[in-house]
C-alpha cells in the first residue's frame, strides 16, 4: 500500500467517523429535547392540577366566610334575604366566583406556557436530528473531495 492510498483511506475513515459522530450528536440532542418536552408537558399538567386544588380550597374558604357572615347576621336578628344584607351576600358570592375563576385562569395560562415550551422543544429536537444528517453529508463530501485531491495529485484544501 502506498502512502497516498493510506492517506486516502485515513481521510475516508475520518470522514465516516465524523459523519457518524454528527448523526449521534443529533440523535442525542433530539433525545434530550424530547425529554425536556415531556418535562414541560408534565409541568403544564401540574399547573392545571395545582390550580384546580387552589380553586377548590378558595371556594371552600369563601363558602365558609359567607356562611359565617350569614350566621352572624342571623344571630343579630338581621334578615339575610332582603335589603343590604342580600346585596352584600350577592357581592361576596360574585367576588368568590371571580377569585375562583382567576385561579383557574392562572392554571390555564401556566399550562399553555408549558405546552408551548414543549412544542418548541420538540421542534428543536427534530431540527437537531435532521441537521445532523446535513452535517454528516457535508463531512462525507468533504472527505471524498480531499481523497479525490490526494488521488489526483493535488494538495489537500484546508477547511
C-alpha positions as CSV (number, residue, x, y, z in Angstrom):
1,X,0.0,0.0,0.0
2,X,1.4,3.4,-1.0
3,X,1.4,6.5,1.2
4,X,-1.3,8.1,-1.0
5,X,-3.5,5.0,-0.5
6,X,-3.0,5.2,3.2
7,X,-3.8,8.9,3.3
8,X,-6.9,8.4,1.2
9,X,-8.0,5.5,3.4
10,X,-7.4,7.6,6.5
11,X,-9.3,10.6,5.0
12,X,-12.3,8.5,4.1
13,X,-12.3,6.7,7.5
14,X,-12.0,10.0,9.3
15,X,-14.9,11.4,7.3
16,X,-17.0,8.3,8.1
17,X,-16.3,8.6,11.8
18,X,-17.1,12.4,11.7
19,X,-20.4,11.7,9.9
20,X,-21.4,9.0,12.4
21,X,-20.5,11.4,15.2
22,X,-22.6,14.2,13.7
23,X,-25.6,11.8,13.5
24,X,-25.1,10.5,17.0
25,X,-24.9,14.1,18.4
26,X,-28.1,15.0,16.6
27,X,-29.9,12.0,18.0
28,X,-28.6,12.8,21.5
29,X,-29.8,16.4,21.2
30,X,-33.2,15.2,19.9
31,X,-33.5,12.7,22.8
32,X,-32.6,15.5,25.3
33,X,-35.2,17.8,23.7
34,X,-37.8,15.1,23.8
35,X,-37.1,14.5,27.5
36,X,-37.3,18.3,28.2
37,X,-40.5,18.5,26.2
38,X,-42.0,15.8,28.4
39,X,-40.9,17.6,31.5
40,X,-42.6,20.8,30.1
41,X,-45.8,18.7,29.4
42,X,-45.7,17.4,33.0
43,X,-45.3,21.0,34.3
44,X,-48.3,22.0,32.3
45,X,-50.4,19.3,33.8
46,X,-49.1,20.2,37.3
47,X,-50.1,23.8,36.7
48,X,-53.7,22.7,35.9
49,X,-53.7,20.3,38.9
50,X,-52.4,22.9,41.3
51,X,-54.9,25.5,40.1
52,X,-57.7,23.0,40.5
53,X,-56.7,22.3,44.1
54,X,-56.2,26.1,44.8
55,X,-59.6,26.8,43.3
56,X,-61.3,24.1,45.4
57,X,-59.7,25.4,48.5
58,X,-60.6,29.0,47.7
59,X,-64.2,28.0,47.1
60,X,-64.4,26.2,50.4
61,X,-62.8,29.2,52.2
62,X,-65.2,31.6,50.5
63,X,-68.2,29.4,51.3
64,X,-67.2,29.2,54.9
65,X,-66.8,33.0,55.1
66,X,-70.1,33.7,53.5
67,X,-71.8,31.1,55.8
68,X,-70.2,32.7,58.8
69,X,-71.4,36.1,57.7
70,X,-75.0,34.9,57.2
71,X,-74.9,33.1,60.6
72,X,-73.6,36.2,62.4
73,X,-76.2,38.4,60.7
74,X,-79.0,36.0,61.6
75,X,-77.8,35.8,65.2
76,X,-78.0,39.5,65.5
77,X,-81.6,39.5,64.1
78,X,-80.8,40.8,60.6
79,X,-82.6,39.0,57.8
80,X,-80.2,37.9,55.1
81,X,-82.7,37.5,52.3
82,X,-83.7,41.2,51.8
83,X,-82.1,44.6,51.5
84,X,-78.4,45.5,52.2
85,X,-77.5,42.0,53.7
86,X,-78.8,40.4,50.4
87,X,-76.7,42.8,48.4
88,X,-73.6,42.1,50.5
89,X,-74.2,38.4,50.1
90,X,-74.6,38.7,46.3
91,X,-71.4,40.8,46.1
92,X,-69.4,38.4,48.3
93,X,-70.7,35.4,46.2
94,X,-69.7,37.2,43.0
95,X,-66.3,38.1,44.3
96,X,-65.8,34.5,45.5
97,X,-66.6,33.2,42.0
98,X,-64.3,35.8,40.4
99,X,-61.5,34.7,42.7
100,X,-62.1,31.0,41.8
101,X,-62.1,31.8,38.0
102,X,-58.9,33.8,38.3
103,X,-57.2,30.9,40.0
104,X,-58.4,28.6,37.2
105,X,-57.3,31.0,34.6
106,X,-53.8,31.2,36.1
107,X,-53.6,27.4,35.9
108,X,-54.6,27.5,32.2
109,X,-52.0,30.2,31.5
110,X,-49.3,28.1,33.2
111,X,-50.4,25.0,31.3
112,X,-50.4,26.9,28.0
113,X,-46.9,28.2,28.7
114,X,-45.7,24.6,29.5
115,X,-47.3,23.2,26.3
116,X,-45.9,25.9,24.2
117,X,-42.4,25.2,25.6
118,X,-42.9,21.5,25.0
119,X,-43.8,22.2,21.3
120,X,-40.8,24.4,20.8
121,X,-38.5,21.8,22.4
122,X,-39.9,19.1,20.1
123,X,-39.3,21.3,17.0
124,X,-35.8,22.0,18.3
125,X,-35.1,18.2,18.7
126,X,-36.4,17.5,15.2
127,X,-34.3,20.2,13.8
128,X,-31.2,18.9,15.6
129,X,-31.7,15.5,14.3
130,X,-32.3,16.5,10.7
131,X,-29.5,19.0,10.8
132,X,-27.1,16.2,12.0
133,X,-27.7,14.4,8.7
134,X,-26.8,17.5,6.8
135,X,-23.6,17.8,8.8
136,X,-22.9,14.1,8.2
137,X,-23.4,14.5,4.5
138,X,-21.2,17.6,4.4
139,X,-18.5,15.7,6.3
140,X,-18.6,12.8,3.9
141,X,-18.5,15.1,0.9
142,X,-15.5,17.0,2.3
143,X,-13.7,13.7,3.0
144,X,-14.4,12.5,-0.5
145,X,-13.2,15.7,-2.0
146,X,-9.9,15.5,0.0
147,X,-9.5,11.9,-1.0
148,X,-10.0,12.9,-4.6
149,X,-7.5,15.7,-4.3
150,X,-5.0,13.1,-2.9
151,X,-5.6,10.7,-5.6
152,X,-5.5,13.4,-8.3
153,X,-2.1,14.6,-7.1
154,X,-3.4,18.0,-5.9
155,X,-2.6,19.2,-2.5
156,X,-5.5,18.9,0.0
157,X,-7.5,22.0,0.6
158,X,-7.7,23.5,4.1
159,X,-11.2,23.7,5.6
